[in-house]
Amino acid sequence: MSETAPGVITGRLTLRGHEVEVKIPYTANSYAIEYAGSSNMKYNAKKNRIHPKYNQWVRNLDLNISRFAQKK
């Protein structure tokens, strides 16, 4: 994870030959997790499809961000 612009963090996960990149725009009160790119994830923009693990990984990221925010 790295801050790539004010209020935007870019995250990348590489696991077993799969790679996913997300952008996380945030403010003091909210954040979003947005698809930024991937490789070996069977992404198809026309069919709006991606490997099922992508959604699982994003849910895990969302849970971790929420837990971190609650501690502050």
Buried (B, 14 or more C-beta within 10 A) or exposed (E): EEEEEEEBBBBEBEEEEBEBBBBBEBEEEEBEBEBBEBEEBEBEEEEEEBBEBBEEBBEEBBEEBEEEEEEE
